[in-house]
Structure formats: C-alpha cells, structure tokens
C-alpha cells in the first residue's frame, strides 16, 4: 500500500481516544524566513509552545516562528493530510509515541546528520531518545517532557493511621493504604484511575508493570502481553477494584474525570503527571498532597511513563535549513525557556539545573524521567488507542472482571495479528 495512503487510513484508529495530540498550518515566507510550526495544545491555549516561540522570535531577526495550535483529536488527521498533499508545516511537535509510526510511513525527515553534530546528544532522557529513532536513524529530537508519579492525599493518610510523610513503595503497600482509606467511610476511596481511557492507562498503570521488569512490548514493538509480570500488574489493580477500594465511576471514565476525584479530596492515591501540581497548588490549596515514584511489586522498584513531545521536520518542508537551525535552539537554549515555564525539559542536564530547584516535588519527576519508559511501536494507534484493540480490551477484560489469563491470551492473539499485518 502507498505510504501516504497508509497514514490516512490509519488515522481513524487514533481519533477516538488520543487526548494528547494536535497539528496544522500554512506556509508563509516574506522578509525574514517564517517557519511554520504545528503543535498540539500543550498548556492552556497552547501556552507552552507559544511562549517558546515568543522567546525565539524576540532574539532572532533572520528567522521567525509562526505557531498554529490545533485541537488534540485532529492532530493525526492534519499530519496525514499535510503529508499526502505536500502542504504541511516546516516543523511539528509530535507526541513522542507517534514518531515511530510517522517515521515508518515516510512522513518525517532524517535528522541523523544534525544530531551527530550536537555536543549534548547524550544529555537527553532515554525514553525520548528511543522514540526518536527508526531503523537506527533519528527522525525527531526530544522536546518537551513529563513523567508519571504517584500522588497521595496526606490528610487521608493521617486519618487512616498511615504515615503522611511516607508514600507507598510497593504494590502491597498501595493496596494496604487503599484499604485503610476506604475503611474511613464517608465516601472516601483508596485509589483512582480512568479505566475506559486507554491512553490514560498507559501513562498511569503501565509503569507498575515496567517497574517489575515486565513489558507489553519488545524492543521493536513485538507484543509480549503474555509476560507473567503483565498478569501480576493486572492482578494488583484487580485486587483494589474487586475489594471496593476504587470508585465505581472508574470503570466507565474515559478520561473526563481523570483528576477530578483526587481534587475532591475523597481519593487517597492516583497516578498522574507533573501537570497536576499547578492545579493543586493554585485551585485546590486545601489538599495536602505528597508525590512518590510509581512502585513495583517490591520496594526499591519504580518506573514512569515518559510523556511529552518530540520535535520533527516534516517531509516537503519549505525551509528545511532554517528549520534545522531552530531545532538546535529548541533543544538547547529553548530547554531553559521550557524549564522557566515549569515544563520538564528532555535535556536532563538542564532539568537538573533549571527545573528541579523550582519545587521540591520536581525532583521526583526528574528521577522518574531517568528511569521512565515509552512504548516503541510503529502500530501504536492500533495496539493501544483503538477501543477494540489489545491494550484497551486487556484493561476492561481483566481489571474489572478478574479473568486475567483469558484476557491476556486474547490480547496477545489480537496484538500478534496487528503486528504481523504491519510487518508485511
């Protein structure tokens, strides 16, 4: 199948459940070169990227940046249409999990020669680097970061007789804390997750599997749902669900109530990202919270989903040379601008020097990014985001039913079919 047609055909899989993406633009060049840049709405009204562009434009006269923010669910459609028509932007900020998919479809320019000349190419977090690659070549550069960690309500911990200054450090400690908090009554529950949001579950639940050394995918995206450690993670969440430690609404939550339960003060624990800190400290000052790494089955084990974006040069860009100059700035000086906006840089050296000192909890996310994971797959939309795909069905047929072995076997079978079809 023609690669351009393949991108368009695959788009439909992504639209329903991807809350994290967006792109669009028109080329414009007059006077100084104007680079068009598409981005998903990172921050309120796309504020993160817009502030970055303002900083760049204020210090450069020969190249200017024009940002276009597109609603999240339109992201992949816009990329596919732009690639097919040849009317895309110069640059695009891509949710890092989609880089292998777009690179395999031929939509992105090879940036390997640019990376080879960068003195800081060994300073990026490993997950963003891994997803920058396809066939051992660089098709994007690490850009904006985030990581997932376990938030807990210190006041509920104290009321339940738990140490409010010591978050749980293993599966069992999470279960025990959830039990005690639920026993308080009054509508309090121990734990929360958005059970009908596949993307949310990768960000929040998958790290519990990775922390144990397990994985749903191999190094080149091959399915490994039958890994016993995947089943162990599913049993961990099922234990909290079947014992009533999780609100009933979690089963049908497609992400719309992702954080609202924790904000209500009635939930003891929830996995989330650093983006929740400003909301808590600004609009929910009554919640006394703590943050710890996402634990594995044993103490000392932890992992995280390394989220955020990579930045890429779309095939057919009008100004490829100038775009490459901006890529150098965005991954160097621009990382300091991101840190000032309280965004976790993908440059670990800048994250440590400019981001971590701003908030005591930022260190948790910095360390999470050092050990975090992001699934590498050229068929991520079908594997993860499709409501009828293996990952989504795995969650709904195991955590809420307890039929772990049956659900794992079915997920593996579906995943193998998707993977083999894509390899043909």
PANUTOR-790584 format. One record per residue: residue in one letter; x, y, z of N, C-alpha, C, CB in turn. Coordinates in pm, whole numbers, plus 32768, in hexadecimal, padded with zeros to 4 digits. Glycine has a CB too. Layout:
<rs>
AXYZXYZXYZXYZ ...
</rs>
This chain:
<rs>
X80547F8880008000800080008057807C80007FA18001807A X803480E37FB4807D81617FB08087819A803D803881C57F51 X80FF81C88064811381F780ED80B9826D811081A3821F8101 X80A582C980B3804F833B80D07FC0830E80ED8050839E805B X7F8F82AE80A07F09827A80B77F02822F813B7EDE821F8043 X7F7081EB815F7F7481A081DB7F6381FB82537FF7815381E6 X7FA5827082507F9982CE82C07F0982F982D27FF2834982A8 X7EC6831D82607E3C834C82677DDF82DE82997E0E837D81DF X7DF4826482687D9F81F5828F7DA981D783237DC2817A823F X7E2281E3835B7E3781C383E77E03822D84457EC981AC8400 X7DEF82A784137DC6831884677D4982FC84B87DB083918411 X7CE782B9847E7C6782A484C07C76825E85467C0B82558467 X7CDD820A85537CF281C185CF7D12822086417D63815B85BE X7D56828E86227D8C82E686887D24834586C07DFE83338651 X7CC2836C866E7C6D83DD868F7C1E83CF87117C0F83F58621 X7BED8356872E7B8F8348879C7BCC835B88267B5182C38795 X7C48832A883A7C7A832488C27D00836788DB7C85829988EA X7D2983C188857DAB840288977D98849088C67DFC83FE8817 X7DA884AA894C7D918531897E7E0C858889777D61852C8A08 X7E788551893E7EF78596894C7F2F85D888CE7F5A8537897E X7EE485E5885A7F26860987DC7EE6867D87927F2985948784 X7F3686C387307EFD872986D67F61876986777EBE87958728 X7F3B878B85FB7F9087CD85977F41881385287FEE87678559 X7F75888084EA7F4188C0846F7F94893984497EAF88EA8480 X7F83897483CE7FCC89EE83AA7FC18A158319805A89DE83CC X7FF38A8E82FA80038ABC8271808F8AF682657F958B268249 X80D18ADB81F681588B0F81E381548BA381C6819F8AC58173 X81B88BEA81F981BD8C7B81E6824E8CA681E981698CC58253 X827A8CE7818283048D14817E830D8D9C813D835D8CB08135 X83328E01818C83448E89815783A38ED181B582BB8ED68149 X84068F17817D84698F5881D284BA8EEC821584268FB6823B X84C18EF0829A85058E8282DD84B88E0082C385108E9D8376 X84FE8D9382C184BE8D1182AA845F8CF1831D85288CA18299 X83E48CCF82FB83808CAA835F836C8C13835C82F98CF38346 X838F8BD483CB837B8B4483D882F18B29841083E88B068432 X82A98AD283CF82268AA9840282388A32845F81C58A87838F X81F28A3684CE820389D38539817989A8856C825B8A0C85AD X815A8929855C80DC88F4859180F488B38619809D888D852F X809788C6867380A3888886F7801B8863872F80EB88E48758 X801A87FC877D7FA387DF87CC7F9B8847883B7FA7874D8807 X7F298856887E7F1C88BF88E37F61889C89667E8988DA88FE X7FE188AB8969802D889189E3801E89098A4080C3887589C4 X7FE588F48AB47FC889638B0D7F4789A68AE3803C89C78B0F X7F198A038B327E9C8A498B157EA88A998A947E768AA58B8A X7E4E8A7D8A367E4D8AC089B47ED38AB6896B7E278B5389C6 X7F188A48897F7F988A35893C80068A8E89737F898A4E88AB X7FF78ABB89EF80518B1D8A2880E48AF78A2A80288B3A8AB0 X81028A778A3F818E8A4C8A4981D98A6B89C8819589B68A68 X81A18A3F895981E48A5288D881E18AE588AF81A389FB886C X81748B2A88CB816A8BB788A781D28C0B88F180DE8BEC88C5 X81E68BEF8971824C8C3789BC82D78C18898982428C168A50 X82EC8B9C8961836D8B77892883848BC488A783738ADE890E X831C8BCE885383288C1787D583438CAB87EF82A88C068781 X83018CE4885283178D71887383A88D89889B82B98D9D88E5 X83DE8D2D88E9846A8D3A891484C88D30889D848D8CCE897C X84AB8CD6884085008CC787CA84F58D41877084DA8C48877D X847B8D6C875484668DDE86F984A48E5E872E83D18DF386E1 X84A78E6C87B184DE8EE687EE85758EED87E284B68EEE8881 X85B58E7B87CB86488E7887C7867F8E55873D867B8E15882C X86288E4C86D986538E2A8651860D8E8485EC86358D948631 X865A8EB9859086208F12852B861A8ED284A1866F8F928523 X866F8E6F848886728E318403860E8DC083F486FD8DFE83E7 X85E88D85846485868D188463851C8D3584CC85CA8C8C847E X849E8D2884A6842F8D3A850383D98CBD850383DC8DB784DE X83948CA9857183448C30858382AF8C558588836D8BE68604 X82608C0E853981D08C218538818E8BA1856C819C8C4584A9 X814A8BAE85DF810F8B3A8621807B8B2C85FD81208B4586B9 X80508AB285E47FC38A9485D37FA08A2186327FA08A6F853F X7F3B8A3886867F0E89D386E47E8C899686B27EFC8A108773 X7E86891286AF7E1088CA867F7DD8887386EF7E3488748602 X7D54886786F97D19880F87607D568783875B7C818806874D X7D65874987CF7DAF86CC87DD7D81865C87807DA5869C8868 X7D00864887767CCF85D687287CE285E486927C3F85C18745 X7D09865A86647D20867085D57DB0865B85AB7CF586FB85AF X7E058641860B7E95864085F27EC185E485817EDD8619866F X7EA28564858E7ED48504852D7E95851B84A47EB88476855C X7E17854484A27DD5856284237E1F85D083DA7D43858A8439 X7E44863784227E8A86A883E47F13867F83B07E99871A8448 X7F5A862F83FC7FDE860083CF7FD085AC8350802485AF843F X7F70855183527F5D84F882E07F36854682647EF384908300 X7EDA85A382757EAB85F382037F1D864981CC7E35864B822C X7F6B868382277FDA86D881FC8043868881B1801A871D8275 X8061861181E380C485BC81A080938592811580E3854081F6 X80158571810C7FDC8545808E7FD885B780277F51850E80A4 X7FB6863180557FA586A17FF9802686ED7FDF7F3E8700802F X808986DA803681058726802980F887B58055813487227F9B X809387D380A7807B885C80D480898869816C7FF0888980A9 X80E2881C81A480F3881C8234814D888B8264812A87998260 X8164889182E781B988F78323824C88D183148196890A83B7 X82A1892C8341832F890A8345834C88AC83BA8384898B8350 X831188CC842C832E888384A782AE885584EB838188DA8507 X82B987EC8536824587BE858282728783860781F687568532 X8223879F866D8238876586F181E086E986FA821987CB8764 X821C8675870681D485F686FC81D885AD8782820F859D868D X8164858087B381668529882881CA84BA880A80D684EF8848 X822A84A88862829C84518842827383C4881B82F9844B88B8 X82018392884C81DB8309882C81B782F6879A816682E08882 X819E836587528178835A86C681EC836A8665811083C086A7 X82628387869782D5839A863E82F5831B85EE834F83C5868E X82FE82A5862C831B822D85DD82B282148570832381B48638 X8234822B858F81C98219852E81DA827784B78140822F8570 X81EF82F884D381FD83598467827F8346841981F883E7849F X82EA832284618369830A841D8360829183C083D982F58483 X831E822983EE831181B1839B82BE81CB831F82D3814083EC X8265822E83268211825282B4825782B28254818F828F82E4 X82D082DC8278831C8335822182F783C7822C830D830B8196 X82B083EE8297827F847882A382E684D882DD8204847A82F7 X835484A5831983B384FA835E843D84F5831D83BD84D283EF X848485648325850C856C82EF8570852B834E853285FE82D6 X85D684EE8317864384B48363869A8525839B86998452830B X86A98528842086F685918463877B855E849B86A385CF84D2 X87A484EA846F881C84AC84A888988502849A883484278466 X88A9854384298920859684168921860D8473892985C58385 X88AC8644848F88A386B484ED88CB86868579881586F084EE X8893861585A488AD85E2862B894185C4863D885A85648646 X8981859185D68A0E856C85DE8A6685E286058A3E8533855A X8A3B865A85E28A8B86D086008A68871586828A7E87318593 X8A0C86E086CF89E3871F874D8A3A86EE87C1894F8701876A X8A6D874A880D8AC58727887D8A7886EC88F38B1387A188AB X89F586FF88F589A486D38967894A865C8945894F87478998 X896A861488DD891385A688B1890B8534891689448570882D X896585328978895F84CA89DF891D84FC8A5F89EC849889FD X88DD85708A5988A085AC8AD08808859A8AD888C086408AD4 X87CD85628A6F873C85518A6E871184D98AC18709854389E0 X869284DA8AEF866084658B38865283F08AD785D884858B7D X866983768B07867183018AAE85F082E08A64869A828A8AFD X857D82FA8AA084FF82D78A5D84E6832D89E2848982E58ABE X850083B089EE84EE8408897B855183E6890B84FE849A89A5 X85C883BF8932862C839688CE85FD8319888486B5837D8910 X85D082B888CF85A48239889285368251882B857281D788FF X84D782A8884C846882BF87F184888324878483F282ED883D X84FE835E8788852C83B2871A855C835F86A4859B840F8749 X857682DF86BD85BC828B865D855F8231860C8620823786A5 X858882198591854981B4853C85B6818084DE84CD81F084EB X85C880FD84DD863380BE848D86BB80FE84A9861280CA83F7 X86D3811A85298752814F8559877081DD852687C380F38531 X870A822284FA871982AE84CE86BE8308852186F782BC8437 X86E78386852C869C83E7857A8634842D852286FB844E85BB X85B484218549854A846584FE850584D2855084E383FF84D0 X853984EC85C58508855A8619856E857286878479853A8655 X855C85DF86CF85B385FD8740855C860C87BE8607867D8726 X858D85E18832854285F388AE8523868788C6859285BA8925 X84A986A388F2847B872E88FD8443874C89888411874D8891 X83C38735899D8386874E8A20837486CB8A6B82FE87968A10 X838386D08AEE837B86568B3D830E86598BA683FD863D8B7E X82EE85E68BD7829D85D38C4F82B185438C7A820385F48C35 X828985248CF18296849D8D24822184848D82832084878D6C X820A84078DA2819D83E58DFD81D483BA8E84814483778DC1 X818783DA8EED81AE83B98F76812F83A58FC7820A84288FB5 X813D8373903F80CA8356909580B083CB90F580E282D490E4 X803D840B90E3800F8474913E7FBF843391AF7FB984E090F1 X7FCD846892297F7B843492967F4F84A792F17FC883C992E7 X7EDC8495932F7EA084F993867ED484E594147E0484F29381 X7F27854094437F67853094C67F02853295377FCE859C94DC X7E9B8583952A7E37858B95957DEA850895A27DD685FF957B X7DC484CB95337D81844A95397DDF83DE956F7D4D842294AE X7E5D83E5954C7EBE838695827EC38391961A7F4B83A09546 X7EC8840C964B7ED1842196DC7E5383EF97227EE684B696FC X7DDD840D96EA7D5F83E097257D55834897287CE9841A96D8 X7D94830896C57D8F827596BC7DFC8232970F7D9A824A962C X7E49828297597EB3824A97AD7F32822A97627E8281D097EF X7F42826496EC7FBA8250969B801982C696AC7F94823E9605 X809682B2968E80F9831D969780E5837D9622818A82E39699 X80BB83FA963D80A2845795CF811F84869587805984CE9603 X8192846D95C0820F84999584825A8427953F826984D795EE X821383B795328251834394F181EB83009496828782DD955B X81F883179416819D82DA93B681BA824693A481A583219331 X815E81FB936A8171816A935681E3814C92F580F1812B9322 X822780DC930C829E80BA92BD829780309280831980C49313 X82237FF2927D82127F6F923E817E7F5B921E82477EFD929B X81607EF691CA80D47ED491AD80877EC3922F80CC7E529158 X80BD7E71928880747E4F9302805E7EC8935A80BF7DE49350 X80BF7F22936180AC7F9A93B3803F7FF5937A81307FE893BD X80347FF892F57FC7804492B67F41800592DA7FD9804A921C X7F387F8092CD7EBC7F3992ED7E967F4E937F7ECB7EA392CF X7EF67F4193D97EDA7F5194687EAB7FDE94887F577F2F94BC X7EEB8042944A7EC380CC94617E3780E694297F29812E9423 X7E1C80AF93B37D9880C093757D2B808493CC7D95808092EA X7D48801194097CE87FCF94617CC9802594DC7D1E7F46948E X7D2E8059951A7D1B80A995947CD2812C95777DA280C695D6 X7CF0816A95067CAE81E894E37C1B81CF94C37CF5822C946B X7BFF8164947A7B748142945A7B25812594D97B6E80C893FB X7B6880E7953C7B2680C595BB7AFD8140960B7B82806E960F X7B3181B595E87B09822F962D7A75824F96157B5F82A595FF X7A3F821D95A679B48238958479A082C79555795A821C95FB X792782F49558790B837E953079238399949D795D83DB9581 X79218331944A7939834393BB79CA8343939478FC83C2938E X7A22832E93F37AB1832A93D47AD582A593927B04833E9454 X7B2D82AD932F7B5E823692EB7BF7823C92E67B22822B925C X7C3381C892DE7CC481C292E67D1181E7926A7CEA813D930C X7CD781CA91F47D2581D791797CC881FC91067D7081539159 X7D02823E909E7CB1825F90297D0382558FA97C7682EC9037 X7CBE822B8F3D7CF7822C8EB77C8482348E547D5081AD8E9E X7CA082668DDD7C3B82708D737C3D81F08D217C5582ED8D18 X7BE381958D437BE7810F8D0C7BC081008C7A7B9280B98D5B X7B7981648C447B4E815B8BB87B9F81B78B5E7ABA817E8BAB X7C1281E18B8C7C6B82398B3F7CEE81EF8B277C8382C18B89 X7CFF81B98AAF7D7581688A917DF681B88AA07D6B81318A04 X7DF682348A6D7E6C82878A797E8E82A78B097E5B83078A2C X7E2582C18B597E3C82DD8BE87E7B82648C2D7DB783038C2D X7E4B81EC8C097E7C81758C4B7F0E81548C287E2481008C26 X7F3881788BB07FC581668B8F801981C48BE57FDF81818AF7 X7FE9823D8BF7803282A28C44803682808CD97FF3832B8C2F X7FC982448D0C7FBD82318D9C7FD581A28DCB7F37825B8DC8 X7FA081408D827FA880B48DAD8022806A8D777F2C806C8D84 X8043807E8CF880B380358CBC813580418D0B80C980668C2E X815480B78D4781D080BF8D9581D8805B8E0781DF81498DCC X816680328E3D81687FCD8EA8819D7F488E7280DC7FBA8EE5 X81807F2D8DF381B57EB48DB382497EC58D9581687E948D30 X826D7F388D5C82F97F518D3B83527F4E8DB783077FD88CF5 X831C7F7E8E27836A7F818EA483947EF58ECF831A7FC48F13 X83437E918EAA83627E068ECF83C47DC58E6F82E37DB48ED5 X83E47E0C8E01843A7DD48D9B83EC7D968D2884947D6D8DD7 X83677DA08D2E83137D6A8CC482F67DD28C5982917D368CFD X82B67DA68BEC82917E028B80822A7DBE8B27830E7E2D8B2D X81D97E118AE881757DDE8A8881AE7DD789FC80F97E378A88 X82217E1B89E6825F7E1E896282F47E01896D82487EA7891F X832A7DC6890383B97DAF88FB83FF7E2788C083D67D3388AA X84837E1F88AB84D47E90887B84A87ECB87F585617E65886F X846F7E77879E84437EA9871B83AA7EA6870F84837E5786AA X83687EAC878382D87EB58784828D7E33877E82AE7F078716 X82D47DC1878382907D40877E823F7D2A87FF82F77CCE876A X81C77CF487F681717CE7886C81A47C7F88CF80E67CC28842 X819C7CA1895081C67C4989BC815F7C498A2D82517C7389F2 X80E17C4A8A0A80787C528A6E80757BD88AC97FF17C628A29 X80AF7B698A9B80B17AF08AED81237AEF8B5480BE7A778A94 X81717B598B5A81D77B658BC181937B568C4A82237BF08BB6 X81BE7AF88C9E817E7AE38D2181787B628D7781C97A778D6C X81D57BBD8D6281D67C378DB181677C978D87825D7C7C8DA5 X81367C888D0C80C07CD38CE180477CA28D3080A87CC48C48 X80387C208D3B7FCA7BE58D877FD07C0E8E1A7FCD7B4C8D7B X80487C148E5280577C3A8EDE80297CCB8EF480EA7C2A8F0A X80487D238E95801A7DAD8E9F7F837DB78E9780597DFF8E33 X7F477D678E3F7EB67D678E317E727D358EB17E8B7D118DB9 X7EAB7CD08EEF7E747C9D8F6D7E7D7D058FDB7EBE7C1E8F99 X7EE77D548FDA7EF97DC1903A7E857E2490337F7F7E0A9020 X7E637E518FBC7DF47EB08FAD7D6E7E6A8FC57DF77EF08F21 X7D607DEF8F987CE37DA68FAE7CC67D9490427CE77D1E8F68 X7D2D7D7F90917D1C7D7091217CDA7DEC915D7DA27D569166 X7D077E6191357CCB7EDC916A7C3D7EF091367D217F559146 X7C267EC990B97BA07EDA90807B3A7E7C90C37BA47EC08FE8 X7B5A7DFC90CB7AF97D9A90FE7ADC7DAE91937B2C7D0D90E6 X7B397DEC91DB7B247E05926A7AE17E8B92877BA77DFE92B2 X7AC17ED4921C7A787F51922F7ACC7FC892597A107F3C9294 X7B4F7FC2923F7BA6803092657BA9809F91FB7C337FFD927C X7B6B808491887B6880E291177AD7810B90FC7BA880A29096 X7ABC818B90E67A3381B690C879FA816F904F7A2E824D90B2 X7978815290517935810B8FE4794681538F5E78A180FC9004 X794881D88F63795182268EE879D182128E9A794482B58F08 X7A3681D68ED97AB581BF8E947AA481648E1B7B1C81838EF4 X7A4681078E237A3380A48DB87A0C80E58D3379C9803F8DE0 X79BE814E8D38798E818E8CBD79CE82168CA378F7819D8CC3 X7A2D823D8CF47A6D82C18CE27ACC82BD8C6A7ABB82EA8D62 X7AAA830B8C037AFD83108B8B7B66837F8B917AA683248B11 X7B8083B08C067BE484188C1A7BA9849E8C3E7C3684278B9E X7B2684AE8C2F7AE7852F8C4F7AF185508CE27A54852D8C26 X7AF584E98D367B0084FE8DC77B8984D28DFB7A9184B38E11 X7BEB84DA8DA57C7084A68DC57CA384D58E4C7CD284CE8D59 X7C9985558E697CD1858B8EE57C6985BF8F467D3085FA8EC4 X7BED85C98F1A7B86860A8F6E7B6E85C18FF17B0486148F21 X7B7A853E8FF17B6484F4906D7BD0851390D47B60845D9051 X7C4B851E90A77CB6854191057CA485D091377D40853090C3 X7C7B862990DC7C6386B391027BF286C091687C4387079088 X7B978660916A7B27866491C87B53864B92587ABE85FF91A1 X7BCA861492697BFA85F792EF7BC7857393277BD58664934B X7B82852592D17B4684A892FD7B92842C92CE7AB984A192CE X7C018440928B7C5183D192587CDD83D892937C5883D491BC X7D0D836792C27D8E836493057E06836792AA7D9682EE9359 X7DFD832492357E71831991DD7E46831A914B7EBF829A91FB X7E9C835290F97E88835090687F0C836A90227E1E83B8903C X7F2483228FB67F9A833B8F647F7A83AB8F027FC882BB8F18 X7FD5840B8EF67FC2847A8E98804984B48E717F6784E98ED5 X804685268E2B80C085668DFF80D985E88E4880BB857F8D6A X814A86268E2C816E86A38E6F810D87138E4F81FA86CC8E49 X80C087048DE2805E876A8DBC7FF3877E8E27801D87458D39 X7FE6871E8E847F7F87288EEB7FAC87838F5F7F5D869E8F20 X802D879C8F6A805F87EC8FDA802A887B8FD680F787ED8FD8 X803488C48F667FFF894D8F657F6B89558F858018898B8EDE X7F1D88F58F567E8D88F48F737E7588E090087E4688858F23 X7EBE888590457EAE886C90D47ED888E491287EFD87F290FD X7F49891E91067F7D898C91577F358A11913F800F899E913A X7EEE8A1B90CF7EA78A9790B07E138A9090D17EB88AB8901E X7DD18A2590A87D3F8A1C90B57D0E89B8911C7D0589F89032 X7D69896A91567D40890891BB7DA2890C92307D398879917E X7DB3898292677E14899592D17DF1894A93517E238A2892EF X7D74891E935B7D4988D693D27D7D884693D57CB288D593DB X7DAD881593627DDE878C935C7E738788937B7DC3874E92D1 X7E92874493E57F1D873394107F5086B393D17F2A872F94AD X7FA386C0936A7FC9864A931C805E862D93237FA0865D928C X807D85B193038107858592F58117853F927081328529936A X8192852E924381AE84EA91C48225848C91D681CA85519151 X8215841091A8828183AD91AF828783639129826B83499226 X82F4831D910F82FD82CF909382918263908C8387828F9086 X826B823C9014820A81D090018250814D902781D581CB8F6C X821C8107908B8263809190BC82498013906A823D80779149 X82A77FB6907582977F31903E826E7ED290AC83197F008FFA X82727E50909482497DF090FB82A67DED917582437D6790C0 X83227E13916183817E1391D083B37EA091ED83F87DB691B1 X83D77EB9926984107F3A928E84927F51923F84297F429327 X84A47FCA9214851B7FEC91C685037FE69131858A7F9091EA X84937FAC9108846F7FA7907A8413801C9059842B7F209055 X842D805F8FEA83D580CC8FBF83E980E58F2A83F0814D9011 X838681238EEE8392814B8E63833181BD8E49837580D38E04 X832A81E68DCC82D882588DA682BD82528D10831C82DE8DCC X825282938CE6823F82A98C56827E832F8C3681A682A48C2E X82DD83318BDD831883AE8BB082C583E68B3E83AC83998B84 X827284488B5F821D84858AFA825B85038AC2819584A48B34 X820A854E8A79823A85C88A3C824685BB89A682C085EF8A78 X82908615896A829B861B88D9832B861388A9825C869A88A6 X833785E3882E83B385F387E183958659877483E5856A87A5 X83FD8696873F83EB86FA86D6842786C48656842E878286FF X83DD86D385E884058693856B83F986F384F583B286178551 X844186D2848C843F871A840D83EE86C783AB84D1873683D6 X837D86FF837D832586B48325835F86AE8297829786F38323 X834C863C82558377863081CB8334869C8175835685A28193 X838386DA811D834D874380C7834B87CB810682C48720809F X839187DE81798395886081BB83CC88CA815D83EB8859823A X83928942816483BA89AF810B844589E7812E83538A1F8111 X846989DE81AF84E78A1B81DC853589B8823484CA8AA0822B X8567894D81FA85A988E7824B86298916829085C9887181F5 X8677896A824E86F58998828B86D989EE8305874989E78225 X867B8A4C82F786598AA4836786168A5583D785FC8B158337 X85C889F183B28585899E841585EB8953846A8525893C83D1 X86558926842986BE88E084748705893D84D6872488A28413 X871389BB84B1874E8A1C850E86F58A2E858887648AA384C8 X86718A33857186178A4085E3861C89C3863B85878A5885B2 X8628894D85FE862F88D3864D86A588D686AE863A885A85F0 X8713890F86818788891C86DA87688976875088018954868D X872389E4873487008A4287A0869B8A03880086C68AC48765 X863689C087C985CB8986881B85FF891A8879855F894D87C2 X866988D6885286A0886B88A58716889988FB86CB87F7884E X8731891B88F8879D8952894A876889C9899B8815897D88F1 X87728A428966873F8AB689AE86AA8AAA89CC87588B34895D X865F8A71897085CF8A62898285AA8A0B89F985948A298907 X860289AF8A1F85E589598A9185E289A98B14864E88E98A9A X86308A138B1A862D8A6B8B8F85AB8ABB8B9586A68ACB8B8D X85798AE08B1F84F88B258B1884898ACA8B4B84D98B548A87 X848E8A4B8B24842B89EB8B53843289DB8BEB844089638B0F X84AA89D18C2084BA89C38CB1847F8A398CFC854E89B48CD4 X848F8AB28CC384558B298D0183BC8B248D0484828BA68CB7 X83838ADA8CA482F18AC88CA082C38A538CF682C38AB28C10 X83208A1A8D43830389A88D9982E1892A8D49829089CA8DF6 X831E891F8CD4831188A98C80839288588C8D82F688D08BEA X838687D68CA383FB87808CB08447877B8C2D83D286F38CDD X84C287AD8C28851287A48BAD853987138B90859087FB8BB8 X854C86F58B11857F86718AEC8617866B8AF78553864D8A5D X865686DF8B0086E586E78B1C86F886D58BB28722876F8AEC X872C86638BDC873686458C69879586A28CB3876385B78C7B X87FB86D58C6F885587328CB1880E87B58CD188D0874C8C5A X87BB87E68C75877088628C8C86FD884A8CEE8739889A8C06 X86C287D38CE8865987B28D49868F87B98DD7862087268D2D X870887868DEA874587858E6F876A88118E9E87C0872D8E6F X879E88638E4487CF88E78E6B876289528E71883B89138E0C X86FD89488E19869C89B48E0C860E89908E36869A89E38D7F X85ED89108E34856488E58E52855488B58EE1853A88778DF2 X85A688598F0A859A881A8F8D8599887E9001860A87B98FA1 X85EF88E6900285F38941907585738992908B8664899F9064 X85178994902B84A089E99036843789B19095846389FB8FAE X8436892D90AB83CE88F090FE8405886F9139834C88D590AC X83ED885691B9842387DC91F783F8875C91B083F887D49287 X8380875D9175834E86E59133838386D290A682B986E89130 X83BD8738906B83F0872B8FE3846186C58FDB842087B18FB0 X84A586B2904C850F864E905084DA85C1903B8559865590D3 X845F85A89068842285249055840F85098FC0839A851B909F X83E2856F8F7883C9855D8EE8844C85588E98837185CE8EB3 X84AF85A08EC7853385998E88856B850B8E92859485FE8EC9 X856384D08F09859584488F1D853F83E38ED1859884258FB2 X84BB83FF8ECA846383A68E7F848783A58DEB83D083D08E91 X84AA841A8DB784CF84248D29854F83D68D0C84E184B68D00 X85A783CC8D6F862483838D5C860D82EC8D498681839A8DD3 X85A182B98D85858882288D7E8507820A8D31857F81ED8E0B X84C682708CFE8444825F8CBE844B82198C37840482E58CAC X83D481F28C0983C481A58B8E835981E68B3883A081118BAD X836381D38AB682F781F38A5882F7818489F0830B82828A15 X8283814989D4827F80D6897882A880FC88EA81F280998976 X830480B088B0832E80C6882582DD806787CD83C880AF8813 X828E80A08773823D804E871A8216809D869F81C080198762 X8222805F862B81F680A085AF81608090859B824280668537 X8120804185F0808F802F85E7804E8052866E806C7F9C85BE X808280B686AF804E80DF87317FB880FE872F809A81598762 X7F85814686C97EF5816486C87E9F80E786D17ED181B0864B X7EC0808186837E71800686837E887FB487027E917FB28608 X7F037FB487337F247F6487A97EE97F9D882A7FBB7F5987B7 X7EED802288357ECC806188B57E4C80B488B37F3E80B888E0 X7E3D810C88527DCF816C88587D49813988257DF481E4880B X7D4B80D587D17CCE809F879B7C7C8065880E7CEB8032872F X7BFD809088177BA5806188837B937FCA887F7B1E80A5887A X7BA57F8E880C7B997EFD87FE7C217EBA87EE7B417EDB8788 X7C8B7F0788047D127ED387F67D3E7E84886F7D727F4387DD X7DB17E4588687DDD7DEA88D27DF37E2B895A7E5C7DA988A8 X7E2D7EA3895E7E477EE389DF7DC67F0B8A247EA17F5D89CC X7D6F7F4E89D97CF07F7A8A137C9C7F058A427CA27FCD89AD X7C947E9D89F07C457E288A157C847DDD8A8A7C377DCA899E X7D097DE08A907D4E7D9E8B007D217DDB8B847DE67DAB8AF0 X7D1B7E608B8B7CF47EA48C067C657E808C2D7D027F3C8BF5 X7C0A7E8E8BCD7B7D7E7A8BED7B587DE98C087B297EAE8B7C X7BA57D8C8BD17B837CFD8BE47BD27CBA8C537B997CB28B63 X7C257D058C987C727CC78D047C627D128D897D067CC28CDE X7C817D918D8A7C7B7DDE8E077BEE7DDD8E417CA87E6E8DEF X7B8A7DE98DEC7B017DF38E1F7AB97D6D8E277AB27E508DC7 X7AF17D068DEA7AAF7C838DEF7AFE7C1D8E3E7A9A7C4F8D63 X7B807C318E467BD57BD18E8B7C017B5D8E357B8E7B9E8F01 X7BD57B598DB77BF97AEA8D5E7C807B088D1C7B8B7AD28CF2 X7CE87B028D6B7D6D7B2C8D3F7DA37AD48CCE7DCD7B2A8DB4 X7DA67A538CE17DE079F88C7D7D967A018BF87DDC79668CB1 X7D147A048BFE7CC37A0D8B847CDB7A908B3C7C2E79FD8BA5 X7CDF7AFD8B867CF37B818B4A7D7D7B918B0D7CDE7BEC8BB2 X7DE27B5C8B527E6B7B658B1F7E797B168A9D7ECF7B2F8B89 X7E417A9E8A987E4A7A4A8A217E067A8D89AA7E0C79C08A3B X7D907AC889C27D477B0B89567D937B8589257CBB7B348986 X7DCD7BD189817E197C49895B7E937C2389087E457C9789D8 X7ED87BB9892F7F4F7B8C88E57F2A7B6288587F947B18892F X7EBD7B1A884A7E917AEB87C77E727B5F876A7E167A9187D5 X7E287BC1879E7E057C37874D7E827C87872A7DA07C908797 X7EDA7C99878D7F537CE787787FAF7CA787107F9F7CF887FC X7FBB7C248713800F7BDE86B17FD97BF1862480177B4986D3 X7F577BEE86157F1A7C0185917F387C8D855C7E827BEB8599 X7F2C7CF285B27F4A7D7C858A7FDC7D8A85637F277DDE85FC X80337D5285B680C37D5E85A080ED7D18851F81107D238616 X80BD7CA0850980E27C56849180AD7C97841280AF7BC7849A X80357CCE841A7FFC7D1383A680507D8D83817F6B7D3D83C3 X807C7DD683E680CC7E4E83CF81557E2C839580DD7E9C8450 X818A7DB783B6820F7D91838882117D6282F782467D2483E0 X819A7D4482BF81957D12823681B97D7E81D1810B7CDB8217 
</rs>
